[in-house]
């Protein structure tokens, strides 16, 4: 039973600057029960957006891709729910359904040193393309992109019909994989930039054309409202339009718009620089205030979304973007359906580093505290910002040079972020999250609660310790003495500690979580679990470029 009067536990952090010997104290409040601003932690907070053109390689064709399956099942084992999977991206707006294609026929432009793994210029698919969903982990909820770029309502309906047929088949039903939503159009707000529209392109025209294509899709999929078994995922904007604009233009009042349950926005932390080849420093990328700045810009959209009763997600990210404002009371939710660290498939030496793993932890958890339900990290084949490379690569994603022998499937550093986050979430399905007020420019802290009680906390030290750094490695000392301020019934004599150990922020391999490595041929963990049992009075050391999980049970 939760006490009527909330008792705050206090965590006093002694900052020890090893290099200079200067010591300062920082006190952080750890409430013993969730504060009013605590947000629900979705078990599928870390989810994935898969570029549609290479979907068969991710899933497997004649049998499941065991590497992909194991990597995602590792997450499910921690939270009780697999990541949600969105199949879409730019190539969804270049996809047509064809009765003469069994699986997939894609035409790719030639690779270049700047883009070793380009997206397909066109994709034709048959019914078997969608039936590959049967190879996903049981319980996976999926979102499928439908082509709006072609402005062809007949093709949109054909694609939706093929998706529905696949999910009504016995093989997909028996696999326990769920069709949750359809998404008509990918980043339609920049169609005039990507060449899918010419002349003036406005939110008004978008609403009109979306309704024209989404109407037949709704009929085919049986979407009549946002509360049905299948609904629409709306917006998927990246820059030019906002959910608030299209709400005001009546998107949600159109017949298919009444079936929108989720609003998605896309965001990349570094866009222009990564696309023109300019290198952003890892230290700048990892800055705590930069991570927050990349998220707080969406608060108005998130609030508008939730005001309309919808969920909000970041639907395409690697450094993500999500809206939090005009969607809230309309009956849908907020997700980031596409996001990541940098745009244009990522930046080698930044997106695939250990520093990006710490960035991902802070970014996804910060998003959760803003009310973002899911953050979909975008993935392709050979993209530097991938969490995993699911198949062998025959070209370097750094410069396109041949790899002989090919590089086998492997985990990349950001994958470890999902492991840390999954440990914080837990498998009860009832976790809540709150950010801890840490008055330090490099350190972030988050606490999770279960059944009204403090369960776990994560602290991330974003100070970049690089392979070229010199002198003693800076560290902080978390002094836990005041955890026992709440009285005998709440006292903690010891706390268990698990660490994400990183040698240097610019490392691209060699990370270990609680003593285990996931950099194995099958993505299954290797090594014995290492967990420290620390007396509260002894405190916990947190080095630069490190994350720790504290468990209070």
N, C-alpha and C positions, 0 to 999 in steps of 0.2 A: 504494500500500500504506500502511495506517495504521501509524504507529510504535507500538511497544510501550509507550513512555512518552509520555503526552499532555503536550504543551507548551502552556502557557496564553499567549495573547497578551493584552496589557493595553491597555485604552483608558482613558486619563486624561482626564477631562472637567473642564475649567476653567470654573466657573460665573462668568460675568461679569454682575453685576447693574448694567446700564447706568445705571439711575436713581440709584444710590447710589455707584457706583464700587467697590463691595466685590467682591473676587474670592476665590473659594474653589475648591479642587480636589477632584474626586471621581473616584476610580479604580474602573473597572468591568472585571471579568475577561471577556475574550472567548476562550473555549477554541478552540484550533485544530482540534479534532475534537469531535464531539458528546459531552457528558457522559452519564453513565448515566441521568439523568432526562429526557433528550431524548425528545420524543413525535413520532410520525409526523404530518406535515402532510398532511391530505387535500386533493387538488386542488379538492374541492367543499366546503371548509370554510364558505365563504359560500354559503348556499343560501336558498331562498325558500319560504314558505308562502303560498298564494294563497287568499283567501276564496272559497269555492265559488260563492256566488251570482252573482259577476261574472266567473267563469272565461272564458266565451266572449269577453269583451272583451279579456282579457289575451292569449288565444291567437290570436284572429281566427276568423271564422266561415266565409266563403266562400274566404278566403285568409288566410295568416298575418299577424299584426300585425307589421309590419316594425320598428316601434320597439321592441317587446318583444324580438323576435328579435335585433336588432342589439345591444341593451343586454346581453343574456345571452351572446351570441356574443363580445362584447368580453372578458368574463371567461374564456370557454373558450380564447380565443387566448393568454391569459397562462399558464394552468395545464394546458392540454391536455384539460380536462374541463369541460363546462357545469355550472352550478349544479344541484343536485338540486331538484326541484320537488314540493312537497306541495300537493295541492288538497283543502282541508278547512276547518277553522275552525268557528265556531259554526254557520254555515249548513249544514254537513254533517249536523248532527244535526236539521235541519229539511228534509232532502231525501228525496224519495220517487221511485222509478222508476215511470214510467207508460208503458204501450204506446201510449197515444194522444198522447203528447208527442214531437215529433221532436227538438227540441234542449233548450229550457229555458223554463219559465214560472215566473217569480218574482213574489211579492207583497211589496212594500216598504212599510213605514210611512212617513208623510210626513216629509220632512226638517225639521230644526229648526236654529236658530242654533248650538246646542251640538253637534248631530250632523247635519251637512249631508248626509252620505252614510251613512245607516243600513244595517244588514244586513237581508237579506230575512227576513220572518216565516215564509215557506214557499217551497219550491222543488220543482217537479216537473221531472224530466229524462227524456230518452230516450237511446237508444244514441248518437246523434250528439254528445251532450255530452262523452262520454269519448273519442270518436274525434278530437276537436280536438287531442289530444296529438300528432297527426302534424305540427303546426306548430311544435313545440319544436325547439331545436337538436339535431342528430344526437348520439347518445350520452347524452342526458339520462335520468337515472334518476328515476322518479316514485313518489310515495306518494299513495294515494287514500283519503279519508275515507269511512267507512261509518256509516250512521245507527244509533246505539245509543240515542239520546235517546227515540225512539218506542217502544222496548222491543218491537219487532216483528221477529222473526227472519225472517219471510217477506220483508218489505221489505229487510232487510239482505242476504239471499241474492239478491234481485232486483237490487239495486245492484251487488253483487259480480259477478253473472253478466254484467251489462252492461259492467262494466269489463273483464272477461276477454274478452268478445266483441270489444271495441274493439281490444285489444292482440293478438288473434289475426288481426285483419283485415290484408289485404295492404298497405293504405295506411299503417297504423301500423308494421307490421314493416319496410316499405321505408324508412320515415323514420328507422329506427334508434333509436327511443325505447323505453325499457325500463320495464316494470311491475316495480318492486322490492318494494313492500310494500303491504299494506292496513292501515288503522288503524280499528278499530271503536270509535267514540266519541271525542268531543273534550271534554277537560276534564270527564270524568265525575265527578270528585270534588266538583264544585260543582253537580251537577244539582239539588240541593234549593234552591240559590240562584237558578239560572236558570229554575226552574219546570218542569224536565223530570222531576222526581220530587217527591213530597210526603211529609210525615212524616219518620220517621227514615231517614237514608241513611248507610250504613256501608261500610267496605271489604269486609266479608263479603258484603253484598248486591251490591256491584259485581262481585266475582269470580264470583258465581253467575250474574248476569245477563249479564255479558260472555261467559262460556262458553256460555250458551244461544244467544246471537246469533252468536258467532264460530264455533260448531260448524258450522252450515249454510254459513257463508261459506267455511270451510276446505274443505268438500267441493266447493263450486262452483269454487273457485280452485285446487284440487289442492294445498293446503298440508298437508303431512304431517310436516314438520320444519323446523327453522330454516335448514337448509343448501340447501333447494330453490331453484328459480328465483324463486319468489314466497314471501314470508314475512309475518308480522304485525309491525307496529310497536305496542308495548304501552305502557300506562299513560297517557301524554299528560295527566298531572296538572298542576294549576296551583298548588294551595295546601293542600287539605284532607287528601289521602292522599299517601303516599310509596311508591315502589317497594319499599322494604324491608318495609312492611306487607303488601303483596299477595304478595310472595315468600313471606313466612312463612305466609300463608294458602293457599299452594299454587297460585297462578295459573299458574306455569310447569309444574305437574304435571297440569293439566287437558289433555284431548286437544287442543283448539286452542292451549292455552298452550305446548305443545311446539313450536309453529311460530313463537314470538316470537324474532326475531333482534336486535331493537333496542328499547331502552327510551328513551322520550322524555319530557321534562318541559318545561313552559312557564313563562315568567317575564318580568315587566316590571319595569324598575328603579323606575319611579314608578307606583303603582297608584291608591290612594285619592285622592291629590291631583289626578291628571290626570282622574279620572272625576267629581270634584265641582267641577271648574273652577278649583281652586287652582293658581296658577302657582308652579312650582319654579324657582329661579334657575338660569341656565345655568352659573354658576360652581360651584354645588353639584352639579349634575348631572355636570359634567366632572371632579370630584375623583377622583384616582387611587385613593385608599383606598376610596371608595364603589364604584367599578367592581369592585374585588377582593372587597369585601364581598358584592356581588350574586352572586358566583360560588362563593366558598368555602363558602357555606351548603349547597351540594349535594355536597360532597366525600364524605360518608358514603353517599349514594345512588349516586354514580358508582362508588365502590369496591365496593359491593354488587352493582352491575350487572356490572362487569368480573369480579368473583369468580365469576360464573356464566357467563362466556364470552360475554357479550352486548356489543354496541356501545351507546354512550350518546350521545344527541344532545339539543340544545335545539331542540324542535320548533316553537316559536312564540315569537318574541322581538322585542324592540326594547328592549333591556336584557334579556338573557336569563337563563334558568334551566336548569340541567341537573343531573342527579343522578349521583353518582360513588361508588357503594359497593356496595350489595347486588346490583347487576346484573353485576358484572364476571366472576365465575367461573361464570356459568350458561350461557354460550355465546351471548350476545347483545351488542349494543353500545349505547353511550351517545350520544344525540344530543339537541340541543335542537330540537324540531320546531316550536316556535312561540315567538318572542321578539321584543322590540323595546324602544325607549327608554322609552316610557310606554304605559300601557294605554289602553283606550277610543279606539283608532285614532291615538293620539299627541296631542301638545300643540303647536299652532302657536307659533312663536317659540322652540321648544326642539327638538322632534323633527326639524324641517326646516331646521336650521341647520348652519353649518360646524362648530360645536362638536360637534354630534352625529356628524359624520363622524369626528372624532378619537376621540370616545367609542367609536364602532363599531370602529375599528382596534384600540384597546386591549382592548375587550371580547372581540372574536372571537379575538384572538391569546392573550389570557389564558385563554380557554376551551380553546384548543388545547393549552396547556401543562398543563391539568388532565386531558387525555385525552379531551376531547369531540371527537368525530369531525366533526360538522357542526353548524352553527348556522343554523336556519331563521328568517330575518327575515320577519315577517308583513306581507303587502301586501294592499291592497284597491283600490277605486277611490275617489279623493279622500281617502285617509287622509294626515294630516300626516306620519306616520313612514315613508311609502314611500321606497324608493330611487329609483323612477321613477313618474311618472304616465303610464300606457300609452295613454290615450285623452284626448280633449279634455274639459275640465271646464267645465260651464255654471253651477256655483255655487262660490263661494269656500269653501274648507275652513276658513277662519278664522271666518266668521260666517254662512255660508249665503247671502250676498247674491248676486244674479244677476251673472254675468260676461258682458258683451257688448262685444266678441266673446268667445266661449269661449276659455279658455286651452288652447293646443295641448299635445300630449304633450311631456313634458320630464323631464330628469334632475334629481333633488334632491341636496343635498350629501352625504347618506350613501352615494350611489352611488360617490363617489370612494374611499371606504374600501375597497370591494371591489377597486378597481383597485390601490390600494397593497398590499393583502394578496396579490392575485394575483401582483404583481411579487416579493414576498417568497417566495411558494411556488415559483414557477418551473414549468417544464413537463416536468421529468424524471420526475415521479411518485415520486420517492425522497427528497423533502425531509423533514428533521426540524427541530423547533423547540425552543428553550429560552429562558426569560426570563432577561434579564441583570440582575444585582443592581445596580440604580441607586438609590443612597441619596438620593433627592430626591423631595419630595412631589408634584412636578408632571411628572416625566419618567419615561417607560417605555421600555424597550429589549428587543428580541427579536432573536435570531440564528437563521438557517436554515443547515442543513448539507446537502451533497450528496456522496455517495460518501465520507463520512468527513471531509470538509473544509469549513471555513468558506466559505460562499458569499455571504451577504448579511446585512444587519442593518437593522432599522427602529428609529428613535427618534421618540417622540411627546412633544411639549411640550404638556401639558394645561392650562397656565396660560391662563386666559381673557383675551384681549385684545379688548375690546368697542368698539363704535362710540363709546361715551361715555368710554372710557379716556383719560387724559391723561398727559403726560410722555413720555420716551423709551420705546420698546417694549423690554421685557426680552428678553434673549437669553442663550444659553449657548454656550460654545465647546468643541467636542469636540476635544481634543488627541489626535492619533493617533500621536504619536511612538513610543510603546511597542508599536505593532503589530509592530515588527521585533525584539521580544525573543526570538522563537522560533528565531533562527538564519538563516543565509543562504538556506537552501532554502525558507524560509517568508516571506521578506521581501516587503513590499509597498511599492513606491516611490510609488504613487499609488492613489487610490480614486475610483471614479465615484460621483456624488451626484445623485439626483433628488429634487425637492421637491414637496410638496403645499403650494402657496402660497395663503394665506388672508388677506384684508385684516382681517376682524374675525370673532370667534367667533359673533356673532349675524347674520352675513350669511346670506342664503338663496339666493344665486347668486354667480357670479363666481369660483369656485374654479378653479385650474389645477393639473394634474398634469404635471410635467416639461415645462411650457410649453404643454400641450395642454388644450383645453376639450372636455368631453363634453356641454355644454349647447347642443346643435345640434338641428335639426329631425328628424334621423334617428338620434340617439344615437351617431353615429360621431365619432371624435376630429377636432378641427380644430386646425391649427397645427403647427409644427415641434417635434420633441422637443428639449428642452433638458436637457443632461446636463453637469454640471461634472466636470472631471477635476482633482482636487485632490492636490497633493503631500502626502504623509502628514505632513510636518513643519508644514504650514500649518494643519492642523486644519479643522473644519467648524463653521460657525455654525448654531445652531438657535434660532429666535426663538420667543417665546410664541405659542401657537396655530399650530403648524406641525408637520409630520412630514417626515422625510427617510429615504430609502432609500440605504444604502451598499452598493456591490457590490465584492467583493474579487477577482473573476476578471479 
